[in-house]
Amino acid sequence: MSLEEAERILVESPPDPLGHAITRVFRPLLANILLDNENHKFHVVRKNNKLIKSVLQRLPESVVQTLFDAIDFKLECRNDSEMIYTFGGDVQKLSMSDNFFSYIEEKLRERRLGTSRFQPPLASRVELDWKERKDALIQEIRRDIDERRRDINESRLAKAQDALCHDDFTSVESLKEKSRLPLLNRGDYATHFLVVNIFHFGG
């Protein structure tokens, strides 16, 4: 397998499922062939095997096929129509398969390290997110307090304006008129008021 194939796999695959697949499926298959090549039960893998399905389900089908090709397992159909992967390659060539997987694993490690360099640890990110949410909440509370204060001030101003309504002025005029009546009933004040009025209208 070429490095171009490895790079394509890295581009097309989510990192964690890819690393998990190599660790749980493809390296054990490779090790079984290298350590006990004469045992033919290691030469056949059912496609519907529970472990195979659960580990590989998050990888694209093309990536799965390339990874099986890397250890020279070919997909075939048995007489009972079951799909199986069978090994048919030269054991001596499988050293290249080990290099292929090692290259992918190293690239995955580099990506994880590169990501950790540019991102704070998870605990720090959680603390930062909480601080941002707390600051936003404080600002929202302050805005709410300011709005409530404005509403209270506007309400007080409206009540003060209502206290000076037209009806109140009418009441004052009525009181003034009532207060003048006793004065007019006094003779000297009434005479003076009459003279003033005559003088005014006569002029």
C-alpha positions in Angstrom: 0.0 0.0 0.0 1.2 3.5 -0.8 1.5 6.6 1.4 -1.1 8.2 -0.9 -3.6 5.5 0.1 -2.8 6.1 3.8 -3.3 9.9 3.4 -6.6 9.3 1.6 -7.8 7.1 4.5 -6.8 9.8 7.0 -8.7 12.5 5.1 -11.9 10.4 4.6 -12.1 8.9 8.1 -13.0 10.2 11.6 -9.8 9.9 13.6 -11.0 8.0 16.7 -13.0 5.3 14.8 -10.0 4.9 12.4 -7.5 4.4 15.3 -10.0 2.1 17.1 -10.4 0.0 13.9 -6.7 -0.5 13.5 -6.2 -1.4 17.1 -9.2 -3.7 17.5 -9.5 -5.4 14.1 -6.6 -5.0 11.7 -3.6 -5.3 13.9 -5.0 -8.5 15.6 -5.7 -10.0 12.1 -2.2 -9.1 11.0 -0.7 -10.6 14.2 -2.7 -13.8 13.9 -1.4 -14.4 10.3 2.2 -13.5 11.2 2.3 -15.6 14.4 0.3 -18.6 13.3 0.0 -18.6 9.5 -0.7 -22.4 9.4 -3.9 -22.0 11.3 -6.4 -21.4 8.6 -9.1 -20.2 10.9 -7.2 -16.9 10.9 -7.5 -16.8 7.1 -11.3 -16.2 7.1 -13.3 -13.4 8.6 -17.0 -13.1 8.4 -18.1 -9.6 7.3 -21.2 -9.8 9.6 -19.0 -10.7 12.6 -20.4 -8.7 15.6 -17.0 -7.2 16.4 -16.2 -6.3 12.8 -19.6 -4.6 12.3 -19.5 -2.7 15.6 -15.9 -1.4 15.2 -16.1 -0.6 11.5 -19.6 0.8 11.1 -18.4 4.5 11.5 -15.8 4.2 8.7 -16.6 4.6 5.0 -16.9 1.4 3.1 -14.1 2.4 0.8 -11.8 2.9 3.8 -12.8 -0.5 5.2 -12.0 -2.2 1.9 -8.6 -0.5 1.7 -7.6 -1.5 5.2 -8.5 -5.2 4.4 -6.5 -4.9 1.2 -3.6 -3.7 3.2 -3.4 -7.2 4.9 -4.4 -8.9 1.6 -7.9 -10.0 2.7 -10.3 -10.1 -0.2 -14.1 -9.9 0.1 -15.8 -13.0 -1.3 -19.2 -14.6 -1.4 -19.5 -18.1 0.0 -21.8 -20.7 -1.4 -24.4 -19.9 1.2 -24.3 -16.3 0.0 -22.5 -15.1 3.2 -19.9 -12.4 2.6 -16.4 -13.2 4.0 -12.9 -11.8 3.9 -10.2 -14.4 3.0 -6.5 -14.1 3.3 -4.6 -15.2 0.2 -1.3 -13.3 0.2 2.4 -13.9 0.9 3.2 -13.7 4.6 6.6 -12.2 3.7 4.9 -9.1 2.2 2.9 -8.4 5.4 5.8 -6.4 6.9 4.6 -3.6 4.5 1.2 -3.9 6.1 2.7 -3.2 9.5 4.5 -0.1 8.1 1.2 1.0 6.5 -0.7 0.8 9.8 2.2 2.4 11.8 2.2 5.4 9.4 -1.5 6.0 9.9 -1.2 5.6 13.7 1.7 8.1 13.8 -0.3 10.6 11.8 -3.2 10.2 14.2 -1.0 10.8 17.1 0.5 13.9 15.5 -3.0 15.3 14.9 -4.0 14.7 18.5 -0.8 16.4 19.7 -1.3 19.3 17.3 -4.9 19.8 18.5 -3.9 19.8 22.1 -1.3 22.5 21.5 -3.9 24.9 20.2 -6.7 24.0 22.5 -6.7 24.3 26.3 -7.4 21.2 28.4 -11.0 20.1 28.7 -11.2 21.3 32.3 -9.9 24.7 31.3 -12.4 24.9 28.4 -15.3 24.0 30.7 -14.2 26.6 33.2 -13.9 29.2 30.4 -17.3 28.3 29.1 -18.8 28.6 32.6 -17.1 32.0 33.1 -18.5 33.3 29.8 -22.0 32.1 30.7 -21.7 33.6 34.2 -20.6 37.0 32.8 -23.5 36.9 30.3 -25.9 36.1 33.1 -24.6 39.0 35.2 -25.0 41.4 32.3 -28.5 40.2 31.7 -29.4 40.7 35.3 -27.9 44.2 35.3 -29.9 45.1 32.1 -33.0 43.8 33.8 -32.4 45.9 36.9 -31.8 49.0 34.8 -35.0 48.4 32.9 -37.0 48.0 36.1 -35.5 51.2 37.5 -36.5 53.1 34.3 -40.0 51.6 34.6 -40.3 52.7 38.2 -39.1 56.3 37.4 -41.5 56.5 34.5 -44.3 55.3 36.7 -43.5 57.9 39.4 -43.3 60.7 36.8 -46.7 59.6 35.4 -48.2 59.7 38.9 -46.8 63.1 39.5 -48.3 64.4 36.3 -51.6 62.8 37.2 -51.6 64.8 40.5 -51.7 68.0 38.4 -54.7 67.1 36.3 -57.3 69.6 35.1 -59.9 68.3 37.6 -57.6 69.4 40.4 -57.3 72.9 39.0 -61.1 73.0 38.8 -61.3 72.0 42.4 -58.9 74.8 43.3 -61.1 77.4 41.5 -64.1 76.1 43.4 -62.3 76.5 46.7 -61.3 80.0 45.8 -64.9 80.9 44.9 -66.1 79.5 48.2 -63.5 81.5 50.1 -64.6 84.8 48.5 -68.2 84.4 49.5 -67.7 85.2 53.2 -65.6 88.2 52.4 -68.3 89.6 50.0 -70.9 89.2 52.8 -68.9 91.8 54.8 -70.3 95.2 54.1 -67.1 97.2 53.8 -65.4 94.6 51.5 -68.5 94.4 49.4 -68.7 98.1 49.0 -65.1 98.4 48.1 -65.4 95.6 45.6 -68.4 97.3 44.0 -66.6 100.6 43.7 -63.6 99.0 42.1 -65.8 97.2 39.6 -67.7 100.4 38.8 -64.5 102.3 38.4 -63.0 99.7 36.2 -65.9 99.3 33.8 -66.7 103.0 33.8 -63.1 103.9 32.8 
